[in-house]
Amino acid sequence: MAGPYAAAHDELRQAAFARLRLLEQVYGDDIPWSAISHGFECNGEKVLLANRAVGIFKPKQMRRGALSIKTTRPRAGRQNIYADAEDADGTFVYSLQGDDPDNHYNRSLRECLEGRLPLVYFHAVAEGVYTALFPCFIESIDVQTMTCRVSVASERSLASGEPVLRDVYAEQIERRYAFRESKVRLHQAEFRERVLAAYGTRCAMTGLPVPELLEAAHIVPDAHERGVAEVNNGICLSRIHHRAFDANLIGVTPDYRIQVSERLLAMQDGVILEGGLKALNGRVLALPEKQRSWPSRELLELRFKEFKGWAWVWQK
């Protein structure tokens, strides 16, 4: 095998990673296919990041290996023909393409394995929406099951083109940490997509319809024993209202009324504070069309008790 990070300075791969970092600044971990399909520029040429029709992608400008792999989310009622999953050893299990382990798609993954070449894993979190995990590496290929194992590394792994020498135990710990971190990102991205879809991609407090400015606020946090990743534990909010809700500057009663903290009501400032926050006091939350997606009254009651507790703290 070549050095662990022999392709660390490959210009095309680095340009692809740079483009994805820009997309993450705009979309976070919910990158729409329309943004991915634009590709990026490298040496005056347009280079594609992925192909809608195939899961394993190698752009025409790339000499060796693949640039990306993709897991799709089937439309309602359709079956996903690929059996991608996660494994206990800190890797994703990714299905090879077709039934020939030596076709040109699968050969490109073998080249990534042999050359320790980094690639991007576009993991679908909703139909046409992806979280980009990178840099990823092919750890092994099993032609019997027609699968490969994919690990996620930190970008500091690509800081130098020289082999990084470390003991196997430390490498396993780093890989499992990166894997857990990636699963948290995927979990949050999937939760956001479900919540935004339930609320018609509008802020439940203001009606703001700009997806890039909307987030899924947990009523009860993940760390809480009741913090399930279900739509009825979430509210679609703009970024500023999400922060205000998390900071208990805005609360929601079990009967879906918005309550603004005394601290905010006592402040005097410009349009955003007056019209965007204080004016919400007493309004009713805009609820999803389907009642099963409405915020849980029980969870709202738990959270509103916390809000009232902070009201006492502000008074101190």
Contacts in CASP RR format, 6 or more apart in sequence:
PFRMAT RR
TARGET T0000
AUTHOR 0000-0000-0000
METHOD contacts of the structure
MODEL  1
MAGPYAAAHDELRQAAFARLRLLEQVYGDDIPWSAISHGFECNGEKVLLA
NRAVGIFKPKQMRRGALSIKTTRPRAGRQNIYADAEDADGTFVYSLQGDD
PDNHYNRSLRECLEGRLPLVYFHAVAEGVYTALFPCFIESIDVQTMTCRV
SVASERSLASGEPVLRDVYAEQIERRYAFRESKVRLHQAEFRERVLAAYG
TRCAMTGLPVPELLEAAHIVPDAHERGVAEVNNGICLSRIHHRAFDANLI
GVTPDYRIQVSERLLAMQDGVILEGGLKALNGRVLALPEKQRSWPSRELL
ELRFKEFKGWAWVWQK
1 114 0 8 1.000
1 115 0 8 1.000
1 116 0 8 1.000
2 114 0 8 1.000
2 115 0 8 1.000
2 116 0 8 1.000
3 115 0 8 1.000
3 116 0 8 1.000
3 163 0 8 1.000
4 116 0 8 1.000
4 163 0 8 1.000
4 164 0 8 1.000
5 116 0 8 1.000
5 118 0 8 1.000
5 157 0 8 1.000
5 158 0 8 1.000
5 160 0 8 1.000
5 161 0 8 1.000
5 162 0 8 1.000
5 163 0 8 1.000
5 164 0 8 1.000
6 115 0 8 1.000
6 116 0 8 1.000
6 117 0 8 1.000
6 161 0 8 1.000
7 13 0 8 1.000
7 115 0 8 1.000
7 116 0 8 1.000
7 117 0 8 1.000
7 118 0 8 1.000
8 118 0 8 1.000
8 158 0 8 1.000
8 159 0 8 1.000
8 160 0 8 1.000
8 161 0 8 1.000
9 161 0 8 1.000
10 117 0 8 1.000
11 42 0 8 1.000
11 43 0 8 1.000
12 42 0 8 1.000
12 47 0 8 1.000
12 59 0 8 1.000
12 61 0 8 1.000
12 62 0 8 1.000
12 67 0 8 1.000
13 67 0 8 1.000
13 117 0 8 1.000
13 118 0 8 1.000
13 119 0 8 1.000
14 158 0 8 1.000
15 40 0 8 1.000
15 41 0 8 1.000
15 42 0 8 1.000
15 47 0 8 1.000
16 40 0 8 1.000
16 42 0 8 1.000
16 47 0 8 1.000
16 49 0 8 1.000
16 67 0 8 1.000
16 68 0 8 1.000
16 120 0 8 1.000
17 118 0 8 1.000
17 120 0 8 1.000
17 134 0 8 1.000
17 135 0 8 1.000
17 155 0 8 1.000
17 158 0 8 1.000
18 40 0 8 1.000
19 39 0 8 1.000
19 40 0 8 1.000
19 49 0 8 1.000
20 31 0 8 1.000
20 49 0 8 1.000
20 120 0 8 1.000
20 132 0 8 1.000
20 134 0 8 1.000
23 31 0 8 1.000
23 35 0 8 1.000
23 36 0 8 1.000
23 132 0 8 1.000
24 31 0 8 1.000
24 132 0 8 1.000
26 35 0 8 1.000
26 212 0 8 1.000
27 35 0 8 1.000
27 212 0 8 1.000
28 189 0 8 1.000
29 125 0 8 1.000
29 131 0 8 1.000
29 132 0 8 1.000
29 185 0 8 1.000
29 186 0 8 1.000
29 188 0 8 1.000
29 189 0 8 1.000
29 192 0 8 1.000
30 125 0 8 1.000
30 126 0 8 1.000
30 129 0 8 1.000
30 130 0 8 1.000
30 131 0 8 1.000
30 189 0 8 1.000
30 192 0 8 1.000
30 193 0 8 1.000
31 129 0 8 1.000
31 130 0 8 1.000
31 131 0 8 1.000
31 132 0 8 1.000
32 128 0 8 1.000
32 129 0 8 1.000
32 130 0 8 1.000
33 52 0 8 1.000
33 128 0 8 1.000
33 129 0 8 1.000
33 130 0 8 1.000
36 49 0 8 1.000
36 50 0 8 1.000
36 122 0 8 1.000
36 130 0 8 1.000
36 132 0 8 1.000
37 48 0 8 1.000
37 49 0 8 1.000
37 50 0 8 1.000
37 52 0 8 1.000
39 46 0 8 1.000
39 47 0 8 1.000
39 48 0 8 1.000
39 49 0 8 1.000
40 46 0 8 1.000
40 47 0 8 1.000
40 49 0 8 1.000
41 47 0 8 1.000
42 61 0 8 1.000
45 61 0 8 1.000
47 59 0 8 1.000
47 61 0 8 1.000
48 57 0 8 1.000
48 59 0 8 1.000
49 57 0 8 1.000
49 67 0 8 1.000
49 68 0 8 1.000
49 120 0 8 1.000
49 122 0 8 1.000
50 57 0 8 1.000
50 67 0 8 1.000
50 68 0 8 1.000
50 70 0 8 1.000
50 120 0 8 1.000
50 122 0 8 1.000
51 57 0 8 1.000
54 70 0 8 1.000
54 97 0 8 1.000
54 105 0 8 1.000
55 68 0 8 1.000
55 69 0 8 1.000
55 70 0 8 1.000
55 71 0 8 1.000
55 72 0 8 1.000
55 97 0 8 1.000
55 105 0 8 1.000
56 66 0 8 1.000
56 68 0 8 1.000
56 69 0 8 1.000
56 70 0 8 1.000
56 96 0 8 1.000
56 97 0 8 1.000
56 105 0 8 1.000
56 106 0 8 1.000
56 108 0 8 1.000
56 109 0 8 1.000
57 66 0 8 1.000
57 67 0 8 1.000
57 68 0 8 1.000
57 69 0 8 1.000
57 70 0 8 1.000
58 65 0 8 1.000
58 66 0 8 1.000
58 67 0 8 1.000
58 104 0 8 1.000
58 105 0 8 1.000
58 108 0 8 1.000
59 67 0 8 1.000
64 108 0 8 1.000
64 111 0 8 1.000
64 115 0 8 1.000
64 117 0 8 1.000
65 108 0 8 1.000
65 109 0 8 1.000
65 111 0 8 1.000
65 112 0 8 1.000
65 117 0 8 1.000
65 119 0 8 1.000
66 105 0 8 1.000
66 108 0 8 1.000
66 109 0 8 1.000
66 111 0 8 1.000
66 112 0 8 1.000
66 117 0 8 1.000
66 119 0 8 1.000
67 119 0 8 1.000
67 120 0 8 1.000
68 119 0 8 1.000
68 120 0 8 1.000
68 121 0 8 1.000
68 122 0 8 1.000
69 94 0 8 1.000
69 109 0 8 1.000
69 119 0 8 1.000
69 120 0 8 1.000
69 121 0 8 1.000
69 122 0 8 1.000
69 136 0 8 1.000
69 150 0 8 1.000
70 121 0 8 1.000
70 122 0 8 1.000
70 124 0 8 1.000
70 130 0 8 1.000
71 82 0 8 1.000
71 84 0 8 1.000
71 94 0 8 1.000
71 121 0 8 1.000
71 122 0 8 1.000
71 123 0 8 1.000
71 124 0 8 1.000
72 80 0 8 1.000
72 82 0 8 1.000
72 124 0 8 1.000
73 80 0 8 1.000
73 124 0 8 1.000
73 125 0 8 1.000
73 126 0 8 1.000
73 127 0 8 1.000
73 128 0 8 1.000
73 129 0 8 1.000
74 80 0 8 1.000
74 127 0 8 1.000
75 127 0 8 1.000
82 94 0 8 1.000
82 95 0 8 1.000
83 93 0 8 1.000
83 95 0 8 1.000
83 147 0 8 1.000
84 92 0 8 1.000
84 93 0 8 1.000
84 94 0 8 1.000
84 95 0 8 1.000
85 92 0 8 1.000
85 93 0 8 1.000
86 92 0 8 1.000
86 93 0 8 1.000
86 179 0 8 1.000
86 183 0 8 1.000
87 93 0 8 1.000
87 149 0 8 1.000
89 149 0 8 1.000
89 176 0 8 1.000
90 151 0 8 1.000
90 175 0 8 1.000
90 176 0 8 1.000
90 179 0 8 1.000
90 180 0 8 1.000
91 139 0 8 1.000
91 149 0 8 1.000
91 150 0 8 1.000
91 151 0 8 1.000
91 175 0 8 1.000
91 179 0 8 1.000
92 121 0 8 1.000
92 123 0 8 1.000
92 149 0 8 1.000
92 150 0 8 1.000
92 151 0 8 1.000
92 152 0 8 1.000
92 179 0 8 1.000
93 147 0 8 1.000
93 148 0 8 1.000
93 149 0 8 1.000
93 150 0 8 1.000
94 121 0 8 1.000
94 147 0 8 1.000
94 148 0 8 1.000
94 149 0 8 1.000
94 150 0 8 1.000
95 146 0 8 1.000
95 147 0 8 1.000
96 105 0 8 1.000
96 106 0 8 1.000
96 109 0 8 1.000
96 141 0 8 1.000
96 143 0 8 1.000
96 146 0 8 1.000
96 147 0 8 1.000
96 148 0 8 1.000
97 103 0 8 1.000
97 105 0 8 1.000
97 106 0 8 1.000
98 105 0 8 1.000
98 106 0 8 1.000
98 146 0 8 1.000
99 146 0 8 1.000
100 106 0 8 1.000
101 141 0 8 1.000
101 143 0 8 1.000
101 146 0 8 1.000
106 141 0 8 1.000
109 138 0 8 1.000
109 141 0 8 1.000
109 148 0 8 1.000
110 138 0 8 1.000
110 141 0 8 1.000
111 117 0 8 1.000
112 118 0 8 1.000
112 119 0 8 1.000
112 137 0 8 1.000
112 138 0 8 1.000
113 138 0 8 1.000
113 139 0 8 1.000
113 140 0 8 1.000
113 141 0 8 1.000
113 148 0 8 1.000
116 137 0 8 1.000
117 137 0 8 1.000
118 134 0 8 1.000
118 135 0 8 1.000
118 136 0 8 1.000
118 137 0 8 1.000
118 153 0 8 1.000
118 158 0 8 1.000
119 134 0 8 1.000
119 135 0 8 1.000
119 136 0 8 1.000
119 137 0 8 1.000
119 138 0 8 1.000
120 132 0 8 1.000
120 133 0 8 1.000
120 134 0 8 1.000
120 135 0 8 1.000
120 136 0 8 1.000
121 132 0 8 1.000
121 133 0 8 1.000
121 134 0 8 1.000
121 136 0 8 1.000
121 150 0 8 1.000
121 152 0 8 1.000
122 130 0 8 1.000
122 131 0 8 1.000
122 132 0 8 1.000
122 133 0 8 1.000
123 130 0 8 1.000
123 131 0 8 1.000
123 132 0 8 1.000
123 133 0 8 1.000
123 186 0 8 1.000
124 130 0 8 1.000
125 131 0 8 1.000
125 186 0 8 1.000
125 189 0 8 1.000
125 190 0 8 1.000
125 192 0 8 1.000
125 193 0 8 1.000
126 190 0 8 1.000
126 193 0 8 1.000
126 194 0 8 1.000
126 197 0 8 1.000
129 189 0 8 1.000
129 193 0 8 1.000
131 185 0 8 1.000
131 186 0 8 1.000
131 189 0 8 1.000
133 152 0 8 1.000
133 182 0 8 1.000
133 185 0 8 1.000
134 152 0 8 1.000
134 155 0 8 1.000
135 152 0 8 1.000
135 153 0 8 1.000
135 155 0 8 1.000
135 157 0 8 1.000
135 158 0 8 1.000
136 150 0 8 1.000
136 151 0 8 1.000
136 152 0 8 1.000
136 153 0 8 1.000
137 150 0 8 1.000
137 151 0 8 1.000
137 153 0 8 1.000
138 148 0 8 1.000
138 149 0 8 1.000
138 150 0 8 1.000
139 148 0 8 1.000
139 149 0 8 1.000
139 150 0 8 1.000
139 151 0 8 1.000
140 148 0 8 1.000
140 149 0 8 1.000
141 147 0 8 1.000
141 148 0 8 1.000
141 149 0 8 1.000
142 148 0 8 1.000
142 149 0 8 1.000
151 175 0 8 1.000
151 178 0 8 1.000
151 179 0 8 1.000
152 175 0 8 1.000
152 178 0 8 1.000
152 179 0 8 1.000
152 181 0 8 1.000
152 182 0 8 1.000
153 174 0 8 1.000
153 175 0 8 1.000
153 178 0 8 1.000
154 174 0 8 1.000
154 178 0 8 1.000
157 164 0 8 1.000
187 229 0 8 1.000
188 216 0 8 1.000
190 229 0 8 1.000
191 216 0 8 1.000
191 229 0 8 1.000
191 234 0 8 1.000
192 215 0 8 1.000
192 216 0 8 1.000
194 216 0 8 1.000
194 231 0 8 1.000
195 216 0 8 1.000
195 231 0 8 1.000
195 234 0 8 1.000
195 235 0 8 1.000
195 236 0 8 1.000
196 211 0 8 1.000
196 214 0 8 1.000
196 216 0 8 1.000
196 236 0 8 1.000
198 231 0 8 1.000
198 236 0 8 1.000
198 288 0 8 1.000
198 290 0 8 1.000
198 293 0 8 1.000
199 235 0 8 1.000
199 236 0 8 1.000
199 286 0 8 1.000
199 288 0 8 1.000
199 293 0 8 1.000
200 236 0 8 1.000
200 288 0 8 1.000
200 289 0 8 1.000
201 209 0 8 1.000
201 211 0 8 1.000
201 214 0 8 1.000
201 236 0 8 1.000
202 208 0 8 1.000
202 209 0 8 1.000
202 214 0 8 1.000
202 236 0 8 1.000
202 286 0 8 1.000
203 209 0 8 1.000
203 214 0 8 1.000
203 236 0 8 1.000
203 237 0 8 1.000
203 238 0 8 1.000
203 241 0 8 1.000
204 235 0 8 1.000
204 236 0 8 1.000
204 237 0 8 1.000
204 285 0 8 1.000
204 286 0 8 1.000
204 287 0 8 1.000
205 237 0 8 1.000
205 238 0 8 1.000
205 241 0 8 1.000
205 250 0 8 1.000
205 258 0 8 1.000
205 280 0 8 1.000
205 283 0 8 1.000
205 285 0 8 1.000
205 286 0 8 1.000
206 238 0 8 1.000
206 241 0 8 1.000
206 276 0 8 1.000
206 280 0 8 1.000
207 286 0 8 1.000
208 214 0 8 1.000
208 238 0 8 1.000
213 238 0 8 1.000
213 239 0 8 1.000
214 236 0 8 1.000
214 237 0 8 1.000
214 238 0 8 1.000
214 239 0 8 1.000
215 236 0 8 1.000
215 237 0 8 1.000
215 238 0 8 1.000
215 239 0 8 1.000
215 242 0 8 1.000
216 234 0 8 1.000
216 235 0 8 1.000
216 236 0 8 1.000
216 237 0 8 1.000
217 234 0 8 1.000
217 235 0 8 1.000
217 236 0 8 1.000
217 237 0 8 1.000
217 241 0 8 1.000
217 242 0 8 1.000
217 245 0 8 1.000
217 246 0 8 1.000
218 227 0 8 1.000
218 233 0 8 1.000
218 234 0 8 1.000
219 233 0 8 1.000
219 234 0 8 1.000
219 235 0 8 1.000
219 252 0 8 1.000
219 295 0 8 1.000
219 296 0 8 1.000
219 299 0 8 1.000
219 300 0 8 1.000
219 302 0 8 1.000
219 303 0 8 1.000
220 226 0 8 1.000
220 227 0 8 1.000
220 228 0 8 1.000
220 233 0 8 1.000
220 299 0 8 1.000
220 302 0 8 1.000
220 303 0 8 1.000
221 227 0 8 1.000
222 229 0 8 1.000
226 233 0 8 1.000
226 299 0 8 1.000
226 302 0 8 1.000
227 233 0 8 1.000
227 299 0 8 1.000
231 288 0 8 1.000
231 293 0 8 1.000
232 292 0 8 1.000
232 293 0 8 1.000
232 294 0 8 1.000
232 295 0 8 1.000
232 296 0 8 1.000
232 299 0 8 1.000
233 295 0 8 1.000
233 296 0 8 1.000
233 299 0 8 1.000
234 295 0 8 1.000
235 245 0 8 1.000
235 252 0 8 1.000
235 285 0 8 1.000
235 295 0 8 1.000
237 245 0 8 1.000
240 272 0 8 1.000
240 277 0 8 1.000
241 250 0 8 1.000
241 277 0 8 1.000
244 250 0 8 1.000
244 264 0 8 1.000
244 277 0 8 1.000
245 251 0 8 1.000
245 252 0 8 1.000
248 261 0 8 1.000
248 306 0 8 1.000
248 307 0 8 1.000
248 309 0 8 1.000
248 310 0 8 1.000
248 311 0 8 1.000
249 260 0 8 1.000
249 261 0 8 1.000
249 263 0 8 1.000
249 264 0 8 1.000
249 277 0 8 1.000
250 258 0 8 1.000
250 259 0 8 1.000
250 260 0 8 1.000
250 261 0 8 1.000
250 264 0 8 1.000
250 277 0 8 1.000
250 280 0 8 1.000
251 258 0 8 1.000
251 259 0 8 1.000
251 260 0 8 1.000
251 261 0 8 1.000
251 303 0 8 1.000
251 304 0 8 1.000
251 307 0 8 1.000
252 258 0 8 1.000
252 259 0 8 1.000
252 285 0 8 1.000
252 295 0 8 1.000
252 300 0 8 1.000
252 303 0 8 1.000
252 304 0 8 1.000
253 259 0 8 1.000
253 300 0 8 1.000
253 304 0 8 1.000
254 297 0 8 1.000
254 298 0 8 1.000
254 300 0 8 1.000
254 301 0 8 1.000
254 304 0 8 1.000
255 297 0 8 1.000
256 284 0 8 1.000
256 285 0 8 1.000
256 287 0 8 1.000
256 294 0 8 1.000
256 295 0 8 1.000
256 300 0 8 1.000
257 282 0 8 1.000
257 283 0 8 1.000
257 284 0 8 1.000
257 285 0 8 1.000
258 280 0 8 1.000
258 281 0 8 1.000
258 282 0 8 1.000
258 283 0 8 1.000
258 284 0 8 1.000
258 285 0 8 1.000
259 281 0 8 1.000
259 282 0 8 1.000
259 304 0 8 1.000
259 307 0 8 1.000
260 277 0 8 1.000
260 278 0 8 1.000
260 280 0 8 1.000
260 281 0 8 1.000
260 282 0 8 1.000
261 307 0 8 1.000
261 310 0 8 1.000
261 311 0 8 1.000
261 314 0 8 1.000
262 311 0 8 1.000
262 314 0 8 1.000
262 315 0 8 1.000
263 311 0 8 1.000
263 314 0 8 1.000
264 273 0 8 1.000
264 277 0 8 1.000
264 278 0 8 1.000
265 278 0 8 1.000
265 281 0 8 1.000
267 273 0 8 1.000
285 295 0 8 1.000
287 294 0 8 1.000
287 295 0 8 1.000
288 294 0 8 1.000
END
